[in-house]
């Protein structure tokens, strides 16, 4: 079932005609085909796995977001926000 869900999530979706600011194309993640480890009920989640979804230096995600008030001031890995304009995603700036 997990493979079916992953395949579904990776499929290209149509861009809504009403979204004048839609971003499409390859987000240029560091390691987009990450396959774990994901953790266990005993160990908890392996949060380091999420770092595979950091943007590369040439990613279109960089400086393409909008400020989010009350965001806690740090990204997924604990880096202070923002370095210029906000990035799209959980990780600010390239790794």
Secondary structure, 3 states (H helix, E strand, C coil): CHHHHHHHHHCCCCCCCCCCCCCCCCCCECCCCCCCCCEECCCEECHHHHHHHCECCCCCCCCCCCCCCCCCCECCCCCECCCCCCCCCCCCCCC
